[in-house]
Structures are given as C-alpha cells and as structure tokens.
Amino acid sequence: MNLSLFSCEGKVALITGGSRGIGRAAAHALADAGATVVVSSRKLAGNEEVAEEIKAKGGKAMAIASHVAKLDESKSLIEKVTSEFGRLDILMNNAGTNPYYGPLMYQDEKTWDITMNVNLKGLFFLSQLAARVMKDQGGGSIINTASIGGMRASDLGVYCVTKAAVIMLTNVMAKEWGQHNIRVNAIAPGIIKTRLSEQLWKDPEVNKAAVAKVPLLRLGEPEELGGVVVFLASDAGSYVTGETIVVDGGVLHGEPAHPEK
Ligand SMILES: NC(=O)c1ccc[n+]([C@@H]2O[C@H](COP(=O)([O-])OP(=O)(O)OC[C@H]3O[C@@H](n4cnc5c(N)ncnc54)[C@H](OP(=O)(O)O)[C@@H]3O)[C@@H](O)[C@H]2O)c1
C-alpha cells in the first residue's frame, strides 16, 4: 500500500481544544503527518506551548486563542488562519466541556447553556465558516470529536445529548457538503485519560470500576486517537464521509466476557 496517502503535507489544519488532551495529541499527529497546524483554545499560553513542541521537532504550527461559543471570535479565527496560510484543509472540532456531573433532575439552565453552546452551537458555526472556505478552495475534511456518550445513555446527562447531536450534525453536514468535496466525520472516544474526564478515572476505585467495563482492560490515552485523526484528515480516508469512528477499547460491545483476572 502507498503509505503516502496518509501524508498531510501541504495541508493546513485547525484544531479547537488543541492545548490539552485529545486535541494536543491530534495536533502532534497531524503535524507529524506533515500538516501545518493551528492550535486553538481559549487560553493562548496552552496553545503556544503545543505549537512550540511541534516546532521544536521540526513541524509547522501556530497558536491562536479563541472561544468556540463566541461566534465573533470564531469568525476572526477563520480569518486569521486564511490570511496567514491562504487555505484551510482540515478542521478538527475538538473543544468540549462538561460543567456538570450529576443527576438531570438538578441540572440548571446555566450549565445546560454552556454545554450546548460549546459542544454544539460553537461547533456548528465554526464548521459553517470553515466549509465556506473549503467550498471555495475545492474541498476539505472536518472531524468532530463526539463521544460514545452520544451513542448510548450514560450518567453524563446533557453532555451526552450534545454529543448525540454532534453525530447527527456530522451526518447532515456530510450529506449536504459532499457536493463540495468536503468530508465530515466524527470520532467517538470512550474514556480517554484527560483533564475533562478526570472524574471518571483519577480516583483509584472509580478507575478500577471503569477499567473493568473495557474489553481491552484499560482506559485510552490521547495519543491513541492520532491514527484515526490522520486517516480521516488525509487522502487515506478520501471516500469516507458521514461516518463516526468509535475508539473506546470495545466498551460499546459490553463488559469483557469471561474475565480471567
Ligand atoms: N476524555 C474523554 O474521555 C473523552 C471522551 C469522549 C469525548 N471526549 C471529547 O474530546 C474532546 C476533547 O476533550 P479532552 O478530553 O481532551 O479534554 P481536555 O483535556 O480537558 O481538553 C479540552 C480542550 O478544550 C479547550 N476548550 C474548552 N472550552 C473551550 C471553549 N469554550 N473554546 C475553545 N476551547 C475550549 C481547552 O482549552 P482552554 O481551557 O484553553 O479553552 C482544552 O484545550 C471534547 O470534545 C470531549 O467532549 C473526551
């Protein structure tokens, strides 16, 4: 097989939530594959740190602070990327939040709005801005970080609702924008050890219970998403659109059968 299909050389990638966790690992993976990477999140310092890490190993990167739920900031983010590089080939909508871990019964309006605005509304309008650029340049790839929480009910409440909506939004954007050679796909991780998911793995007892539910008998590391991101971003995935790729160690298939340890 021609492995150069996985190359992202000459492509410009923008990653939201790129300063930590899954986004940081994806930024490294795309840069390693040859892309010029724009690392974005609310706090500039974290973005600069990742951009510097990439540059230190010979990659191309830039940091831009932007809040995905502030549409004026998204507009200026896309303008900055296109004025700097003249194009945008890959958008990874990865910024996400979950400000409330608790029963739906007591969720308040403020945390509902934050979750919806960051995980869903911001993702949609940034995609729309990016898609207009991609349409004019002849195509592109949009990758949305969803969650297995968007595929089956869990205790993460409204967060799961936003991720289910991200999966459907992925499908409808793929259906509408395929005619412009814009592919839109999602990744649905299980528990990946990041700051966002700390409540699901940091405490040893909670960790043990979580691991027991994973057929691979371990939680995921952010770097384990990198291969899927590069596949979807590159020509290796050129006929894949409207797809959600699950990266969860097998969790959606149920607890490990016949556990031996
Ligand atoms: N970890 C998991 O187990 C897991 C599982 C399934 C799905 N996911 C999804 O994976 C994505 C990445 O999460 P993660 O686990 O890597 O979390 P993380 O390590 O906490 O990183 C979250 C990133 O999002 C940025 N961010 C947060 N709010 C933002 C906003 N309003 N505008 C722009 N950037 C914002 C953060 O930087 P700033 O603070 O600088 O803004 C940070 O870069 C999320 O969409 C999450 O829902 C995670």
The ligand as a Gaussian input file, in Angstrom:
#p B3LYP/6-31G(d) Opt

LIG

0 1
 N      -11.522000      12.437000      27.629000
 C      -12.522000      11.647000      27.347000
 O      -12.729000      10.604000      27.991000
 C      -13.442000      11.994000      26.217000
 C      -14.346000      11.013000      25.796000
 C      -15.206000      11.302000      24.752000
 C      -15.148000      12.538000      24.137000
 N      -14.271000      13.479000      24.580000
 C      -14.252000      14.770000      23.901000
 O      -12.952000      15.050000      23.483000
 C      -12.800000      16.453000      23.336000
 C      -11.512000      16.898000      23.979000
 O      -11.610000      16.655000      25.362000
 P      -10.387000      16.213000      26.278000
 O      -10.829000      15.025000      26.996000
 O       -9.133000      16.186000      25.508000
 O      -10.416000      17.406000      27.339000
 P       -9.313000      18.393000      27.939000
 O       -8.004000      17.727000      28.079000
 O       -9.948000      18.989000      29.139000
 O       -9.174000      19.492000      26.801000
 C      -10.234000      20.337000      26.477000
 C       -9.738000      21.348000      25.466000
 O      -10.826000      22.171000      25.053000
 C      -10.473000      23.548000      25.238000
 N      -11.708000      24.288000      25.478000
 C      -12.590000      24.132000      26.479000
 N      -13.597000      25.010000      26.350000
 C      -13.352000      25.726000      25.220000
 C      -14.021000      26.772000      24.549000
 N      -15.152000      27.283000      25.023000
 N      -13.477000      27.265000      23.421000
 C      -12.319000      26.766000      22.930000
 N      -11.639000      25.785000      23.520000
 C      -12.147000      25.265000      24.656000
 C       -9.478000      23.526000      26.402000
 O       -8.582000      24.626000      26.432000
 P       -8.903000      26.057000      27.135000
 O       -9.201000      25.770000      28.559000
 O       -7.662000      26.867000      26.904000
 O      -10.068000      26.637000      26.387000
 C       -8.689000      22.282000      26.047000
 O       -7.755000      22.557000      25.025000
 C      -14.066000      17.073000      23.905000
 O      -14.954000      17.423000      22.879000
 C      -14.644000      15.964000      24.738000
 O      -16.033000      16.075000      24.905000
 C      -13.415000      13.235000      25.602000

